[in-house]
């Protein structure tokens, strides 16, 4: 018995596939066990450059609420200012 697909279901499925592919490409460094002031030194720009494609996908994903999309866009805007490509 064939099932009817809801309108936009293919777009959602394709977005999920794109998010999965982008997450598989990430090569985030494992956190080192540091103590003291060195523990606070985090390469924000390096991490952001790797997760930016995933954040961009989140802003285009149809099932994510608008408030969350707006928050992610604001975060991306701030990080783009701090970390120019």
C-alpha positions, 0 to 999 in steps of 0.5 A, spaced: 500 500 500 503 506 497 503 512 502 501 519 501 507 524 502 505 530 506 507 537 502 514 539 503 516 532 506 521 531 501 524 538 503 525 536 510 528 529 508 533 533 504 535 538 509 536 532 514 541 529 509 544 535 508 545 536 515 548 529 516 553 530 511 555 537 514 556 534 521 560 528 518 565 533 515 566 536 522 573 535 525 573 538 531 579 537 536 578 533 542 578 538 548 585 537 552 585 536 559 588 543 561 588 547 568 589 554 570 589 560 565 590 555 559 584 552 560 580 558 558 584 559 551 579 556 546 580 557 539 573 560 538 574 562 530 577 555 529 571 552 531 566 556 528 569 556 521 568 548 522 560 549 525 558 555 520 555 550 515 551 546 520 549 553 523 547 555 516 543 549 515 539 550 521 537 557 519 534 554 513 531 547 516 523 548 515 521 545 522 526 549 526 522 555 530 523 562 528 525 564 534 531 559 534 533 561 527 533 568 529 538 566 535 542 562 530 542 568 525 544 573 531 550 568 533 552 567 526 552 575 525 556 576 531 561 571 530 562 573 523 564 580 525 569 577 530 572 572 526 572 574 519 574 569 513 
